[in-house]
Amino acid sequence: MTRPDPAPSRQAQLATLEAKLDFAKRLQALTNKIHATDNIAQIMIDLAPEICELFQCERLTLYVVDKDRALLVSKVKTGIDSNEDLVLPIDKQSIAGFVALTRQTLRINNLNDPEELKRIDPGLQFNQQVDQATGFRSEHMLVAPLLQGLGKELVGVLQLINQRGDAQFDSVSEDGLAQLSAVLALAFFQRIKTGALLPKRYEALAEQGVISSLELELAQRWAQRKNKDLEQVLVEDFKLPLARIGQALAKATKLPYQPYESSWRADPELVKRLTRAGSQQCQWLPWGREGHMGMVVVSTEPENRFSIENLRRAFPYNEVRLRYTTRTDFGLMLEKYFPSAKGA
């Protein structure tokens, strides 16, 4: 007759209780930080390492919902050296997609065991594309939906991958992730609703669906941290075509978009009335003359009345037609006007 396993010692029980209390204390400190910030990008970037440390996981991926396309789009993916988004349909073809579809938390002990996945749902699959691309091996996951309000509106999905060492996620981790997901869902919903800290001049990009407001705030945060122009980050890091940015912002200003054209040549007569420093400060340049008494002007800030008044004083034409251009386009045009006067 086999004897039952002995009850855990009082010392072991105390150690387990202390571990749970420590976890709860650190989780509360993390949620306090989330509530304290007014920038969604700060939540996404700054706290990801702390979340990994709290749950002792090797990686995490945070997805938000793109309602227009019914997709999940990654906003944070630790351990993956790429600024390209992971995009998943909300279906059973991936773990995160399944969690978004069913709105239930999943704890999977062996992602490479088809039978375990079948027990959850016969149609559930583990999408191995990311692992294959990065060489990383995902073994187990804890994944929770971000649900907001009485209607349980889906805001996103938080995915924890591989607990460190030989451990696996347990019920304490699952309860903690449920609490964290609720806090994140509320924070995301409030920031999305109010558009907190959305850069004013780039709001049109979000309004026209070129980029989500969450992505825009994330880009703004990255621009601040890298000391780069936001437009530069959108093009270089988020891979937005410059023409799409220009067209969207031009549409918002109700002006035509004028991109830089390599075949374009600066009008030598107009150059005489300009200085590089003055044009750079006012952010406008003559594109060319139109007829006898008209002129086309490009500007990155066509709403700036002070700049436009300076323009009219410098060029007293009867008719001035404005076109919007991006800061990148403007810089290239400026070089055409002043090719030998850099820094002047």
Summary of the structure (lengths in Angstrom):
residues: 344
radius of gyration: 26.8
end to end distance: 93.2
largest distance: 108.0
contacts: 1010
relative contact order: 0.09
helix: 47%
strand: 18%
